[in-house]
Amino acid sequence: MEVNRTFVTTLNERVDYYFKSKGISKTGDFELYFKSLLFLAVFITTYFLLILRENNIWVMFILFPILGACHIMIATNIAHDAMHSSYAKRAWVNKLAALSFNLAGGNAFIFRRRHLLTHIDTVDADKRSSIQKQKFLMNYKTKKGKSKNLPVLFYTFFSLYMIIIRDFILFAKENKPIPKKEYFILGLTKSIYLFAFWIIPFLMINAAWWQILIGLFLMYLVTTIAYVVILIMPTEGVEQPKIASYKDAANDWAVEVLKHNVDFGPHNKLINWIVGGANMNVIHYLFPDISHVHYVKLSNLVKETVGEFGLIYREDSFYKVFGMPFKYFRQLKEKEKNQS
């Protein structure tokens, strides 16, 4: 175990030296703030082009998916870092940036609370537990009181579930106290979002209702694919529990992360830039308080260090991640059959 402790110490020393030698912060930088403004500008501009400009049907069918992609890019590039307080040094900037999640249809308060829980290393902090804690799966109760996952077909509408339904479920089932203002923010932001995307387009866009409906379907289809791939990414050994205490056993935790996670395209700067580091579970779990703009460099340091200590840094091609959630769904259904 001494060797493993040396691994964690060495890795952390190298990471700290990297930031100190470069004279840079572990939070976001100009690159992050530039692309934050870019994604927000594309999102807002595309929306107004869609509802204010006379577009032919094919242009409309292009603009809707762009809006869908912006939903995800805002969430992963801006809001996620902000929720981990790694977007900026100033707390108020992180709080403001986190609210961008509401702009994309989510709720920053409840997502942050649930998401940060998955970074607390409890004995049941495996991937399945992480997914269930954040209520990512769509399920129902049987007559016998068992919880069953809905068929894969229903995940065609996963983004609608995430945006319209999930947050209300989380608020209703939250055990810890929720400030009254958060209920107000939830109702207000959801109402604004639904008005902007489910009422205004039918009033403002000069097209048949069914054409607009197809456009919305394309928008949410893009969002759904990204949500399913990013949020339900079964890269961990889902039957393997994590260790009980992160602070008391940092090395054990790091070794567990390496064993049960995979980074997809970790050295691809373009992929990391677009998806906000969502392809890199290993790096995110090891360094949750560091902005994703540094993930590519950190992955190089991790890869270098694990090789010296006989450990394995699991990485794979980015395209392979797309089929994994559906394999995971099949595994869940098979387990349900065996238990019934």
Secondary structure, DSSP 8 states (H G I E B T S, - for coil): -HHHHHHHHHHHHHHHHHHHHHT--SS--HHHHHHHHHHHHHHHHHHHHHHHS---HHHHHHHHHHHHHHHHHHIIIIIHHHHTT-S-SSHHHHHHHHTHHHHTTS-HHHHHHHHHHTTS--TT-SHHHHHHHTT-S-EEE-TTS-EEE--GGGGGGHHHIIIIIIHHHHHHH--S---HHHHHHHHHHHHHHHHHHHTHHHHHS-S-HHHHHHHHHHHHHHHHHHHHHHHT---S-TT----S-TTTTHHHHHHHHHHH--EESTT-HHHHHHHTTTTBHHHHHH-TTS-GGGHHHHHHHHHHHHHHTT----EE-GGGGGGHHHHHHHHHHHHHHHH-
